[in-house]
Amino acid sequence: MLSIQDNTLRDGMQQFGIPKNLLVKREIIKLLGKSKISSVEIGMCTTDQDKIILSERMSFLSNSQSAVILTRLKQPDISNVVSLHKKFNNIALKLLVPTSKLHVTQKLQFDYQTYFLLIEKYLTQLQYSSVNVDVCLEDATRTPYNLLEKFLDIISKFNIRFLTLADTVGCSTPLEYGHLFKHVHSYIPNVKLSAHCHNDLGLATANTLAAIQNGAQQIETTLLGIGERAGNTSLDEIMAILTKKKTQKVPLSLPEVYSLSKSVQHLLNYSLPPTKPILGSNIFKHESGIHQDGTLKNEHMYQYLIPSDIDISIPEYFPISAISSSKVLNAQLKTRHLDDKADQIISFYKTLSQVVDTLTLDEAIELYNFTRKDSIWHF
């Protein structure tokens, strides 16, 4: 079964403009703890204050969920997580290991020989603790394979729970990212791989799917797709694909993800684009007459995802406008007891809407009655 790790509290909360206070985060982790999400990245632990905050978050997770703490290659950070693990045995330490030349030589200011020794030192140290260890290869998609393999050679010596290949700046394509997973899986087949994608090129969901198809056993997502810059892989999108395509067993159901996402959207007071897949307000709206007519005949006609897939009922599929189906407009006029004038009013409405784009049906009826004289229109 595919494992799903939620990164909303850590990666997601790095998005500009959304509330990040402790009360909001507490409510979110309460929701996550009631879900069937496999693991939750609950934050970083760099100070004593962090230890207190993360200890509280642990209390909201179920015993079957792993609490993942992202950890820098720094001894105090590692020691903090190991000490927390003594209190909570479902904690996993995710060691953040940048790999690209840009990150290693400029951000961290290491030469690779020294850097490799440091990684090996900390991984060796962690083997003597009982904490589960994950490794995240940051900026893996901008690291040449021959250099990446040197990291893999080190990692393969140790007992690693998951190895994350991060598309940190969202620069990869599905073909590239899928090939990366295939290559790493063949190079170290005994290590479980995890996908972590950013959406800078709008490909986070497609890249995550490519990773699954090429050996990923875990995916890292956020609710609503929130995250730095253009965000992260949106859980609802990848869940809809896996559910509709029936390609993977997952611990969650699509209705559960939809409900959870909507709850978090409410908590954050977060506006989604109307055309956002799965969660957007337009997802089941059909304004075109052709689409309305087809959907009336069969709900699958112009919908791959249907309301019952996410366990909701839609009171109104069809916004009324001048491009609406005549059947829909006739039905609306029938409720207003205007059946006998329906053809004339519909024609009037469609004609006038060519000039007045925001004209409503009710306004058109009023104008029709006002301008009508001996059944002839006057403008």
Stockholm file with secondary structure:
# STOCKHOLM 1.0

chainA/1-379         MLSIQDNTLRDGMQQFGIPKNLLVKREIIKLLGKSKISSVEIGMCTTDQDKIILSERMSFLSNSQSAVILTRLKQPDISNVVSLHKKFNNIALKLLVPTSKLHVTQKLQFDYQTYFLLIEKYLTQLQYSSVNVDVCLEDATRTPYNLLEKFLDIISKFNIRFLTLADTVGCSTPLEYGHLFKHVHSYIPNVKLSAHCHNDLGLATANTLAAIQNGAQQIETTLLGIGERAGNTSLDEIMAILTKKKTQKVPLSLPEVYSLSKSVQHLLNYSLPPTKPILGSNIFKHESGIHQDGTLKNEHMYQYLIPSDIDISIPEYFPISAISSSKVLNAQLKTRHLDDKADQIISFYKTLSQVVDTLTLDEAIELYNFTRKDSIWHF
#=GR chainA/1-379 SS CCEEEECTTTTGGGSTTSCCCHHHHHHHHHHHHTSCCSEEEEEECCSHHHHHHHHHHHTTSCTTSEEEEEECSCHHHHHHHHHHHTTCTTEEEEEEEECSHIIIIIISCCCHHHHHHHHHHHHHHHHTSCCEEEEEEETGGGSCHHHHHHHHHHHTTSCCSCEEEEETTSCCCHHHHHHHHHHHHHHSTTSCEEEEEBCTTSCHHHHHHHHHHTTEEEEEEBGGGCCSTTCBCBHHHHHHHHHHHTCSCCSSCHHHHHHHHHHHHHHHTCCCCTTCTTTSTTTTCCCSHHHHHHHHHCTTSSCSSCGGGGTCCCSCCCCCSTTSCHHHHHHHHHHTTCGGGHHHHHHHHHHHTTTCTTCCHHHHHHHHHHHCBTTBCCC
#=GC SS_cons         CCEEEECTTTTGGGSTTSCCCHHHHHHHHHHHHTSCCSEEEEEECCSHHHHHHHHHHHTTSCTTSEEEEEECSCHHHHHHHHHHHTTCTTEEEEEEEECSHIIIIIISCCCHHHHHHHHHHHHHHHHTSCCEEEEEEETGGGSCHHHHHHHHHHHTTSCCSCEEEEETTSCCCHHHHHHHHHHHHHHSTTSCEEEEEBCTTSCHHHHHHHHHHTTEEEEEEBGGGCCSTTCBCBHHHHHHHHHHHTCSCCSSCHHHHHHHHHHHHHHHTCCCCTTCTTTSTTTTCCCSHHHHHHHHHCTTSSCSSCGGGGTCCCSCCCCCSTTSCHHHHHHHHHHTTCGGGHHHHHHHHHHHTTTCTTCCHHHHHHHHHHHCBTTBCCC
//
